[in-house]
């Protein structure tokens, strides 16, 4: 979203890296459904998905909700800073998402898309 301040137009969206860990006990079709539902949640809150990557199944160092592994999804997202708290809450309420983590990408940091 762009805001006008006098003669200057400022882009108020930051770039974030979102990592989702999805329940490994669901099928590949259901994993794709969770990814699409996650993208819809982001779009509903005016966030833009720049890139996505399925990192696959990885083993945990410790159990999360009695699971020994999870399916990792990486999303690069542009969103307003005010919407991140609501997005964290929304992802936390999803049954098939074990964990979610937003990290703000620095200005000088390069992220491979």
C-alpha positions, 0 to 999 in steps of 0.5 A: 500500500502506498501512502501520500505525504505531501508530494512524496508517495511512500511504499508502506509494505515491508518484505518478509520471509514466512516459513510454515511447517505443515503436519506431515500426516496429511496427503500431498493434495491436502498440503497443496490445499493448505498452501493455497489456503495460506496464500488466500489468507495473505491475499485477504489481508492485502499481502502479496506473495512474491515467491514460494518454495516447497522445501519438503519433509524435514526431521525435527530436533524435538517433537512438535505436537507429537510429530517427529517431522514436518513439511516445510514451506517458504514464502516471500511476502510483501505486507504492511507491518500492521497486518503481521500480528493478525497474520501470525494469529490466523496461521496459529489457528490453522489445524494443519500448520504446526508452526509459522514464523515471519522474519523481516528481510533486511534492506541489504539482505538478498533473498533467493526467490 
